[in-house]
Amino acid sequence: MWVAPSFPSYYLIIITKMTWRPQYRSSKYRHVFGKPATKENCYDGVPITRSVHDNHLCAINPHFIAVITECAGGGAFLVLSIHHTGKVDPHHPKISGHRGNVLDIKWNPFHDFCIASCSEDATVKIWDIPEHGVMKNITVPRKELQGHSRRVGLIEWHPTANNIIFSTGYDYQVMVWNLDIPEQVIKNPVKSISLHPDVVLSMSFNTDGSRLATSCKDKKIRVIDPRTGVLLQETNCKTHKASKVLFLGNMKMLLSTGNSRWNHRQIALWDQEDLSQPSYSEDLDGSSGVLFPFYDPDTHMLYIAGKGDGNIRYYEISPEKPYVHYLTEYRSLLPQKGMGVMPKRGLDVCSCEVFRFYKLVTIKSLIEPLSMIVPRRSESYQEDIFPMTAGNRPALTADEWLRGLDKGPVMMSLKPGSKLDYAELSSIETHHSQSRPGLPQLIQEQLNTKENNEQNESHSTSLPPSTDENSSSTTNVSNGKLDSTQCSPPKTENELRQVFYKQQDEIRRLRELLNQRDVRIKQLELEIKNVKNSQSTH
């Protein structure tokens, strides 16, 4: 028999319904969207390698884009100016010193004109790239690392120590190399780590480089002390078979991509101090392509791109449960074979660009830039979405790191014209000195640069800039930021006029930059005086 609810119960139901609210999570990155480059801003006609190796196959920095190419009679890769968009000359010079196929390439994070490559010929080679671009084939490396007995499939630079590089190959060894050794051919690594029973598929460092995470073909993740080679943690989970692993900045968490027990593509989150079970896991789909994870520690955004997919999923990571928050997905009909990422100091911050991919589209021989943008009405610099980020100065020398020191990265601001804009200033300094000079030397360097710039400006206002290879020493006054005209000389009067106007814009930009630095130098001199005065009073 039905009994009507009593009066108090009825009101209780109404009150409960009225007080319930949906739980929305506030996020400034909720509406991030992907903006592909127009066709004229892509790189067309690039002979992308047909290798099935599961690597990114390209590397990006603010000056150059490097991509592994298909090449007969050995291995090669292409280095283009970042501004050299449009159709690429099929006979463009290559870096072609390997005797086997090139499997991985990585730019030195502290030196924009230095790149490392590894190959099936069991060597790692370090190359110097001319500041004006590659004008002829380069076949002789600056250094050659010989220690692996089988092909080398993966290389990683140390994130804070200068001239330390890690390599791993099909001999199951992870080798640590010190490039400060004067020999041109280095045959003995400073450390060889023999913990893996099979091929290492990925390597990732934590923020200060004191921990190295690896994923192996045996589907296990290992956390290693990179200096001693001691195994610190190891997974033994049968529900997740890892293929790629990534440290999530300072959050003391690892993210891995792989497959579930039922062979679905899956992401998993781990506590770096306890790898017994994942803290979080999620099945994505049933496709077969490898998932490449990319993490931005500044925005705490995670991007997942599948090999052979056209889409990119992105998430926001938080330190509290449920940890992973899905944002949205970029969709495209063009499948990616590999992906490169521009360092934060190379982004267009005034358009609120927080990440930039470079998609390798093999079916069209195309490299397509893809910008991830936070929609904002204002076109000015947005400080809340661009916090201090890791710069391009090393925190340690190789010897300091080998002696046991650990330091976090040297941070820099992305605000245009901010304090001694190291992102541009140090690229040329490190090319010549490999180390950061002190303040007095820095001031002298800036004054010398200003004098040279004024001399070049007075010369270039009367004559169009020379594009002859022999005159590159007088035209490279822009800290390596001249565009593709240095790589492909102008052929018509109209092209020559465009080169001239671009050179004038570059000179104007440099003059403004020098004025900003002069102001900063005066501020620093005043600060030094204040410090000396305060010390003398005590």
Secondary structure as UniProt FT lines:
FT   HELIX           7..19
FT   TURN            28..31
FT   STRAND          33..36
FT   HELIX           39..41
FT   STRAND          43..44
FT   STRAND          58..60
FT   STRAND          64..69
FT   STRAND          75..81
FT   TURN            82..83
FT   STRAND          86..87
FT   TURN            90..91
FT   STRAND          95..98
FT   STRAND          102..107
FT   TURN            109..110
FT   TURN            112..113
FT   STRAND          114..119
FT   TURN            120..121
FT   STRAND          123..128
FT   TURN            131..132
FT   STRAND          143..146
FT   STRAND          152..157
FT   TURN            162..163
FT   STRAND          164..169
FT   TURN            170..171
FT   STRAND          174..178
FT   TURN            179..180
FT   STRAND          185..186
FT   STRAND          191..193
FT   STRAND          200..205
FT   TURN            207..208
FT   STRAND          212..216
FT   TURN            217..218
FT   STRAND          221..224
FT   TURN            226..228
FT   STRAND          231..234
FT   STRAND          240..247
FT   TURN            249..250
FT   STRAND          253..260
FT   TURN            261..262
FT   STRAND          265..271
FT   TURN            272..273
FT   STRAND          280..285
FT   STRAND          291..296
FT   TURN            297..300
FT   STRAND          301..306
FT   TURN            307..308
FT   STRAND          312..317
FT   TURN            321..322
FT   STRAND          324..330
FT   STRAND          338..341
FT   HELIX           344..346
FT   HELIX           349..351
FT   STRAND          353..361
FT   HELIX           362..364
FT   STRAND          366..373
FT   HELIX           383..385
FT   STRAND          389..390
FT   HELIX           398..402
FT   TURN            403..404
FT   STRAND          411..412
FT   TURN            416..417
FT   HELIX           419..421
FT   HELIX           422..433
FT   HELIX           439..460
FT   TURN            461..462
FT   HELIX           469..471
FT   HELIX           472..475
FT   TURN            479..480
FT   HELIX           484..486
FT   HELIX           493..537
//
